[in-house]
Amino acid sequence: MSSQRKRRLAIAGVVIAGYAVATVIAVRRGYTFGRNVPVRCRDGHLFTTVWIPGASLKALRLGPWRVQWCPVGRHVTLVTLVKDADLTEDEREFAAAHHDTPVP
Ligand SMILES: [Zn+2]
């Protein structure tokens, strides 16, 4: 294996490890990831979306924030992750009833 190739592999390893560490930290803080993640838009609308750290096809990623379509207000806006524990039962139901498209 050439040294250039080894270096590229090492960089890829560091990036993947970084995502893994960031995910573990976020989960420890009470955030969830996956196919039904509660998020809140800048206007306060609650909905669920697909949020997989390091893998997103349709959203501009800005760490725990991202710019995407809000299905409640029908606008493109800045959304942030919401801790599941911070939601009331009603809010959780509302968010679950409003899911954007199932494409990550
Ligand atoms: Zn909204």
Backbone and ligand atoms as CSV (ligand in chain L), in Angstrom:
chain,resi,resn,atom,element,x,y,z
A,1,MET,N,N,0.853,-1.198,0.000
A,1,MET,CA,C,0.000,0.000,0.000
A,1,MET,C,C,0.889,1.249,0.000
A,2,SER,N,N,0.610,2.206,-0.881
A,2,SER,CA,C,1.420,3.425,-0.936
A,2,SER,C,C,1.167,4.288,0.294
A,3,SER,N,N,2.122,5.169,0.586
A,3,SER,CA,C,1.968,6.010,1.776
A,3,SER,C,C,0.827,7.003,1.595
A,4,GLN,N,N,0.609,7.432,0.326
A,4,GLN,CA,C,-0.479,8.383,0.078
A,4,GLN,C,C,-1.829,7.725,0.389
A,5,ARG,N,N,-1.946,6.472,-0.031
A,5,ARG,CA,C,-3.172,5.733,0.206
A,5,ARG,C,C,-3.388,5.507,1.709
A,6,LYS,N,N,-2.297,5.217,2.396
A,6,LYS,CA,C,-2.386,5.019,3.849
A,6,LYS,C,C,-2.859,6.295,4.536
A,7,ARG,N,N,-2.338,7.443,4.047
A,7,ARG,CA,C,-2.707,8.717,4.649
A,7,ARG,C,C,-4.197,8.983,4.433
A,8,ARG,N,N,-4.667,8.684,3.197
A,8,ARG,CA,C,-6.084,8.901,2.900
A,8,ARG,C,C,-6.972,8.034,3.800
A,9,LEU,N,N,-6.552,6.791,3.993
A,9,LEU,CA,C,-7.309,5.873,4.860
A,9,LEU,C,C,-7.324,6.390,6.295
A,10,ALA,N,N,-6.178,6.919,6.732
A,10,ALA,CA,C,-6.075,7.439,8.100
A,10,ALA,C,C,-7.028,8.621,8.281
A,11,ILE,N,N,-7.089,9.506,7.270
A,11,ILE,CA,C,-7.987,10.668,7.358
A,11,ILE,C,C,-9.441,10.199,7.409
A,12,ALA,N,N,-9.792,9.236,6.571
A,12,ALA,CA,C,-11.158,8.705,6.573
A,12,ALA,C,C,-11.498,8.108,7.937
A,13,GLY,N,N,-10.522,7.426,8.530
A,13,GLY,CA,C,-10.726,6.822,9.846
A,13,GLY,C,C,-10.990,7.872,10.910
A,14,VAL,N,N,-10.244,8.980,10.834
A,14,VAL,CA,C,-10.411,10.062,11.812
A,14,VAL,C,C,-11.794,10.700,11.655
A,15,VAL,N,N,-12.227,10.913,10.412
A,15,VAL,CA,C,-13.538,11.519,10.168
A,15,VAL,C,C,-14.644,10.623,10.717
A,16,ILE,N,N,-14.550,9.313,10.421
A,16,ILE,CA,C,-15.575,8.369,10.896
A,16,ILE,C,C,-15.580,8.316,12.425
A,17,ALA,N,N,-14.392,8.274,13.023
A,17,ALA,CA,C,-14.291,8.246,14.484
A,17,ALA,C,C,-14.886,9.520,15.081
A,18,GLY,N,N,-14.638,10.657,14.417
A,18,GLY,CA,C,-15.189,11.933,14.891
A,18,GLY,C,C,-16.700,11.914,14.905
A,19,TYR,N,N,-17.310,11.397,13.825
A,19,TYR,CA,C,-18.768,11.291,13.770
A,19,TYR,C,C,-19.279,10.370,14.873
A,20,ALA,N,N,-18.573,9.254,15.086
A,20,ALA,CA,C,-18.995,8.290,16.103
A,20,ALA,C,C,-18.959,8.928,17.487
A,21,VAL,N,N,-17.881,9.647,17.784
A,21,VAL,CA,C,-17.749,10.295,19.092
A,21,VAL,C,C,-18.831,11.362,19.271
A,22,ALA,N,N,-19.056,12.186,18.235
A,22,ALA,CA,C,-20.075,13.231,18.317
A,22,ALA,C,C,-21.455,12.621,18.549
A,23,THR,N,N,-21.721,11.485,17.918
A,23,THR,CA,C,-23.008,10.818,18.078
A,23,THR,C,C,-23.185,10.305,19.498
A,24,VAL,N,N,-22.147,9.686,20.033
A,24,VAL,CA,C,-22.210,9.153,21.401
A,24,VAL,C,C,-22.458,10.288,22.394
A,25,ILE,N,N,-21.749,11.410,22.209
A,25,ILE,CA,C,-21.919,12.557,23.111
A,25,ILE,C,C,-23.357,13.078,23.037
A,26,ALA,N,N,-23.882,13.215,21.822
A,26,ALA,CA,C,-25.243,13.729,21.647
A,26,ALA,C,C,-26.272,12.784,22.264
A,27,VAL,N,N,-26.081,11.480,22.098
A,27,VAL,CA,C,-27.017,10.500,22.669
A,27,VAL,C,C,-26.971,10.567,24.197
A,28,ARG,N,N,-25.758,10.711,24.750
A,28,ARG,CA,C,-25.616,10.838,26.213
A,28,ARG,C,C,-26.339,12.074,26.731
A,29,ARG,N,N,-26.406,13.133,25.890
A,29,ARG,CA,C,-27.073,14.359,26.302
A,29,ARG,C,C,-28.584,14.246,26.174
A,30,GLY,N,N,-29.071,13.133,25.649
A,30,GLY,CA,C,-30.517,12.920,25.591
A,30,GLY,C,C,-31.117,13.087,24.215
A,31,TYR,N,N,-30.267,13.250,23.190
A,31,TYR,CA,C,-30.789,13.360,21.834
A,31,TYR,C,C,-30.911,11.973,21.226
A,32,THR,N,N,-31.841,11.837,20.304
A,32,THR,CA,C,-31.994,10.561,19.628
A,32,THR,C,C,-31.697,10.753,18.139
A,33,PHE,N,N,-31.307,9.676,17.488
A,33,PHE,CA,C,-31.071,9.720,16.054
A,33,PHE,C,C,-31.799,8.556,15.407
A,34,GLY,N,N,-32.055,8.695,14.124
A,34,GLY,CA,C,-32.692,7.598,13.420
A,34,GLY,C,C,-33.771,8.094,12.477
A,35,ARG,N,N,-34.846,7.308,12.335
A,35,ARG,CA,C,-35.872,7.605,11.342
A,35,ARG,C,C,-36.978,8.506,11.870
A,36,ASN,N,N,-37.144,8.604,13.190
A,36,ASN,CA,C,-38.203,9.431,13.771
A,36,ASN,C,C,-37.630,10.297,14.884
A,37,VAL,N,N,-36.956,11.335,14.466
A,37,VAL,CA,C,-36.272,12.201,15.420
A,37,VAL,C,C,-37.067,13.490,15.578
A,38,PRO,N,N,-37.433,13.856,16.828
A,38,PRO,CA,C,-38.176,15.112,17.014
A,38,PRO,C,C,-37.271,16.320,16.796
A,39,VAL,N,N,-37.768,17.278,15.998
A,39,VAL,CA,C,-37.029,18.519,15.748
A,39,VAL,C,C,-37.998,19.689,15.837
A,40,ARG,N,N,-37.433,20.876,16.043
A,40,ARG,CA,C,-38.249,22.083,16.114
A,40,ARG,C,C,-37.671,23.094,15.127
A,41,CYS,N,N,-38.563,23.752,14.372
A,41,CYS,CA,C,-38.076,24.747,13.431
A,41,CYS,C,C,-37.989,26.099,14.123
A,42,ARG,N,N,-37.441,27.095,13.412
A,42,ARG,CA,C,-37.222,28.408,14.009
A,42,ARG,C,C,-38.526,29.074,14.433
A,43,ASP,N,N,-39.637,28.684,13.782
A,43,ASP,CA,C,-40.932,29.244,14.142
A,43,ASP,C,C,-41.625,28.442,15.240
A,44,GLY,N,N,-40.950,27.426,15.786
A,44,GLY,CA,C,-41.503,26.666,16.885
A,44,GLY,C,C,-42.334,25.456,16.487
A,45,HIS,N,N,-42.401,25.162,15.180
A,45,HIS,CA,C,-43.158,23.992,14.736
A,45,HIS,C,C,-42.414,22.709,15.099
A,46,LEU,N,N,-43.164,21.742,15.609
A,46,LEU,CA,C,-42.590,20.453,15.977
A,46,LEU,C,C,-42.935,19.428,14.911
A,47,PHE,N,N,-41.962,18.638,14.533
A,47,PHE,CA,C,-42.235,17.514,13.637
A,47,PHE,C,C,-41.111,16.499,13.775
A,48,THR,N,N,-41.282,15.362,13.149
A,48,THR,CA,C,-40.235,14.352,13.194
A,48,THR,C,C,-39.595,14.241,11.817
A,49,THR,N,N,-38.346,13.862,11.803
A,49,THR,CA,C,-37.620,13.729,10.546
A,49,THR,C,C,-36.606,12.614,10.676
A,50,VAL,N,N,-35.935,12.333,9.570
A,50,VAL,CA,C,-34.862,11.339,9.593
A,50,VAL,C,C,-33.574,12.084,9.880
A,51,TRP,N,N,-32.889,11.717,10.938
A,51,TRP,CA,C,-31.644,12.417,11.293
A,51,TRP,C,C,-30.587,11.372,11.610
A,52,ILE,N,N,-29.713,11.137,10.661
A,52,ILE,CA,C,-28.634,10.172,10.853
A,52,ILE,C,C,-27.332,10.955,10.792
A,53,PRO,N,N,-26.568,10.971,11.891
A,53,PRO,CA,C,-25.343,11.777,11.905
A,53,PRO,C,C,-24.412,11.397,10.763
A,54,GLY,N,N,-23.935,12.407,10.047
A,54,GLY,CA,C,-22.960,12.171,8.998
A,54,GLY,C,C,-23.533,11.670,7.693
A,55,ALA,N,N,-24.862,11.463,7.627
A,55,ALA,CA,C,-25.470,10.961,6.396
A,55,ALA,C,C,-26.756,11.715,6.122
A,56,SER,N,N,-26.708,12.640,5.227
A,56,SER,CA,C,-27.905,13.389,4.894
A,56,SER,C,C,-27.836,13.809,3.436
A,57,LEU,N,N,-28.896,13.493,2.690
A,57,LEU,CA,C,-28.907,13.798,1.264
A,57,LEU,C,C,-29.622,15.101,0.958
A,58,LYS,N,N,-30.587,15.487,1.787
A,58,LYS,CA,C,-31.463,16.570,1.386
A,58,LYS,C,C,-31.330,17.812,2.245
A,59,ALA,N,N,-30.503,17.769,3.284
A,59,ALA,CA,C,-30.425,18.920,4.172
A,59,ALA,C,C,-29.008,19.464,4.247
A,60,LEU,N,N,-28.929,20.759,4.404
A,60,LEU,CA,C,-27.647,21.421,4.618
A,60,LEU,C,C,-27.325,21.267,6.099
A,61,ARG,N,N,-26.214,20.619,6.399
A,61,ARG,CA,C,-25.940,20.285,7.793
A,61,ARG,C,C,-25.076,21.332,8.480
A,62,LEU,N,N,-25.488,21.701,9.683
A,62,LEU,CA,C,-24.734,22.675,10.470
A,62,LEU,C,C,-24.619,22.151,11.899
A,63,GLY,N,N,-24.089,20.953,12.066
A,63,GLY,CA,C,-23.989,20.362,13.397
A,63,GLY,C,C,-25.369,19.991,13.905
A,64,PRO,N,N,-25.741,20.453,15.115
A,64,PRO,CA,C,-27.063,20.116,15.654
A,64,PRO,C,C,-28.187,20.917,15.001
A,65,TRP,N,N,-27.854,21.802,14.073
A,65,TRP,CA,C,-28.869,22.541,13.327
A,65,TRP,C,C,-28.771,22.114,11.875
A,66,ARG,N,N,-29.844,22.304,11.143
A,66,ARG,CA,C,-29.742,22.154,9.704
A,66,ARG,C,C,-30.891,22.885,9.037
A,67,VAL,N,N,-30.706,23.179,7.763
A,67,VAL,CA,C,-31.717,23.876,6.992
A,67,VAL,C,C,-32.496,22.833,6.212
A,68,GLN,N,N,-33.806,22.795,6.417
A,68,GLN,CA,C,-34.615,21.829,5.686
A,68,GLN,C,C,-36.071,22.254,5.622
A,69,TRP,N,N,-36.878,21.461,4.936
A,69,TRP,CA,C,-38.305,21.681,4.778
A,69,TRP,C,C,-39.043,21.392,6.071
A,70,CYS,N,N,-39.902,22.321,6.491
A,70,CYS,CA,C,-40.754,22.105,7.656
A,70,CYS,C,C,-42.147,21.768,7.145
A,71,PRO,N,N,-42.650,20.540,7.422
A,71,PRO,CA,C,-43.954,20.115,6.894
A,71,PRO,C,C,-45.129,20.765,7.630
A,72,VAL,N,N,-44.889,21.357,8.789
A,72,VAL,CA,C,-45.968,21.983,9.561
A,72,VAL,C,C,-46.246,23.383,9.012
A,73,GLY,N,N,-45.198,24.195,8.920
A,73,GLY,CA,C,-45.356,25.559,8.423
A,73,GLY,C,C,-45.234,25.643,6.907
A,74,ARG,N,N,-44.832,24.522,6.273
A,74,ARG,CA,C,-44.626,24.464,4.821
A,74,ARG,C,C,-43.651,25.546,4.373
A,75,HIS,N,N,-42.495,25.504,4.957
A,75,HIS,CA,C,-41.440,26.441,4.588
A,75,HIS,C,C,-40.078,25.780,4.794
A,76,VAL,N,N,-39.071,26.371,4.156
A,76,VAL,CA,C,-37.700,25.917,4.375
A,76,VAL,C,C,-37.138,26.765,5.502
A,77,THR,N,N,-36.598,26.123,6.520
A,77,THR,CA,C,-36.188,26.861,7.709
A,77,THR,C,C,-35.053,26.149,8.423
A,78,LEU,N,N,-34.547,26.795,9.464
A,78,LEU,CA,C,-33.500,26.205,10.300
A,78,LEU,C,C,-34.182,25.345,11.366
A,79,VAL,N,N,-33.815,24.086,11.440
A,79,VAL,CA,C,-34.398,23.217,12.462
A,79,VAL,C,C,-33.305,22.727,13.409
A,80,THR,N,N,-33.691,22.469,14.649
A,80,THR,CA,C,-32.756,21.970,15.651
A,80,THR,C,C,-33.315,20.693,16.261
A,81,LEU,N,N,-32.417,19.863,16.742
A,81,LEU,CA,C,-32.810,18.645,17.441
A,81,LEU,C,C,-33.502,19.005,18.745
A,82,VAL,N,N,-34.506,18.222,19.109
A,82,VAL,CA,C,-35.203,18.403,20.380
A,82,VAL,C,C,-34.987,17.134,21.198
A,83,LYS,N,N,-34.694,17.327,22.478
A,83,LYS,CA,C,-34.563,16.153,23.346
A,83,LYS,C,C,-35.937,15.560,23.584
A,84,ASP,N,N,-36.034,14.266,23.420
A,84,ASP,CA,C,-37.305,13.572,23.615
A,84,ASP,C,C,-37.861,13.847,25.008
A,85,ALA,N,N,-36.980,13.898,26.006
A,85,ALA,CA,C,-37.406,14.095,27.393
A,85,ALA,C,C,-37.994,15.487,27.630
A,86,ASP,N,N,-37.675,16.442,26.732
A,86,ASP,CA,C,-38.168,17.805,26.896
A,86,ASP,C,C,-39.579,17.992,26.337
A,87,LEU,N,N,-40.116,16.963,25.698
A,87,LEU,CA,C,-41.435,17.077,25.083
A,87,LEU,C,C,-42.522,16.537,25.997
A,88,THR,N,N,-43.705,17.173,25.934
A,88,THR,CA,C,-44.850,16.618,26.636
A,88,THR,C,C,-45.435,15.513,25.764
A,89,GLU,N,N,-46.360,14.747,26.333
A,89,GLU,CA,C,-46.996,13.661,25.581
A,89,GLU,C,C,-47.702,14.209,24.330
A,90,ASP,N,N,-48.383,15.354,24.492
A,90,ASP,CA,C,-49.094,15.981,23.373
A,90,ASP,C,C,-48.122,16.407,22.270
A,91,GLU,N,N,-47.013,17.014,22.702
A,91,GLU,CA,C,-46.020,17.480,21.725
A,91,GLU,C,C,-45.419,16.302,20.964
A,92,ARG,N,N,-45.181,15.212,21.689
A,92,ARG,CA,C,-44.611,14.022,21.063
A,92,ARG,C,C,-45.569,13.456,20.014
A,93,GLU,N,N,-46.868,13.441,20.370
A,93,GLU,CA,C,-47.878,12.950,19.429
A,93,GLU,C,C,-47.973,13.849,18.207
A,94,PHE,N,N,-47.921,15.166,18.442
A,94,PHE,CA,C,-47.999,16.125,17.339
A,94,PHE,C,C,-46.809,15.934,16.404
A,95,ALA,N,N,-45.635,15.802,16.997
A,95,ALA,CA,C,-44.429,15.632,16.192
A,95,ALA,C,C,-44.498,14.331,15.387
A,96,ALA,N,N,-44.982,13.267,16.026
A,96,ALA,CA,C,-45.068,11.971,15.360
A,96,ALA,C,C,-46.053,12.021,14.189
A,97,ALA,N,N,-47.079,12.876,14.318
A,97,ALA,CA,C,-48.105,12.989,13.273
A,97,ALA,C,C,-47.616,13.827,12.094
A,98,HIS,N,N,-46.539,14.561,12.295
A,98,HIS,CA,C,-45.996,15.409,11.230
A,98,HIS,C,C,-44.573,14.971,10.916
A,99,HIS,N,N,-44.482,14.120,9.921
A,99,HIS,CA,C,-43.158,13.609,9.526
A,99,HIS,C,C,-42.895,14.110,8.106
A,100,ASP,N,N,-41.675,14.546,7.874
A,100,ASP,CA,C,-41.356,14.930,6.496
A,100,ASP,C,C,-41.073,13.661,5.685
A,101,THR,N,N,-40.621,13.826,4.465
A,101,THR,CA,C,-40.461,12.661,3.589
A,101,THR,C,C,-39.473,11.654,4.177
A,102,PRO,N,N,-39.636,10.377,3.902
A,102,PRO,CA,C,-38.770,9.352,4.502
A,102,PRO,C,C,-37.396,9.220,3.875
A,103,VAL,N,N,-36.961,10.160,3.067
A,103,VAL,CA,C,-35.613,10.120,2.489
A,103,VAL,C,C,-34.661,10.890,3.392
A,104,PRO,N,N,-33.551,10.282,3.831
A,104,PRO,CA,C,-32.658,11.016,4.734
A,104,PRO,C,C,-31.990,12.211,4.057
L,1,ZN,ZN,ZN,-41.987,25.542,10.673
